[in-house]
Amino acid sequence: MKMNIEIDCTPQEARAFLGLPDVAPLNEHLVAEMQKRRDENIARMQPEELMRSWASFGMQATQQFRDLMTMAATSATPPRSE
């Protein structure tokens, strides 16, 4: 025997019927917070901001980064057999 039951209700009605909490206010808060953080991060990605933050580290940071990359490249390369 096969039975089909079709229930026509909104998600909010289904949650209320099952006794689940209404998470709409929490969801709205989280979405607003994510939008705020996204907007802040987009502002940081402006070329002027990037150059200003990179320049604040100076040439010492550039040299350290270059040394790090050189060390990583040489350690990843197998030694030559002659």
N, C-alpha and C positions, 0 to 999 in steps of 0.2 A: 504494500500500500504506500502510495506517495501522496504527501500533502504539501501544498504551497501556501504560505501565509505572506501576504503582502501588507506592509505597514507604510502608510503615507504620513510622514511627519518630518519636521525640520530637524537639523542636528541639535538645535537648542532644546526642542521638545524631547528628543530621544535622551539627551543628557539628563534633563530634569526627571524623566520617567525612570531612568536607571539610578537616579540619586547621585550622579556625578556632579562635581562642582562646576560653577560657571567660571571659566578661565579667560573670558573675553577681556576683562579689564587688565589682567596680567599680560595677556598677549599684546594689547594696545600699548602698554607701558614698554614692553621689551622691543616692539617694533620702533617706537619713538626713540628709544635709547640707541638702537642700532643705526637709525637714520642720523642721529646727532653725531655719533662716532664716525660714521662714514663721511659726513660732511667735514669733520675736523681732519680726517686723514686725507681727504681730497685736497684740502687747503695746504697740507704739508707737502703734497706732491708737486706743487708749483715749482717751476725751474729756479726761480729766485730763492725760494726757501731751501731747496736741495743744495744749491751752490753755497748758500750762507752756512748751512750746517756742515757741509764738507770742508769749507774753508776754515771753520772754527777748529778743526783738528790739526790743521797745518801740515807741513811737509813731513814731519816725523811720522804721522799716521800713514801717509802715502808710502813712505819707505818701508814701514813695518808690514803693510799690506803686500807690497812687492816682494819682500823677503819671505813672507808666508806662502805666497803663490809659487815662488821659486823653489822653496823647500818641498811643497806638495808635488810640484811637477817632477822634481828630481827623484823623490822617493817613489813615485808611481812608475817611473821609467825603469825597465830592467837594465842591469849593467851590460855593457857591450862585451862580447867575447871576441878576443883578437887572436 
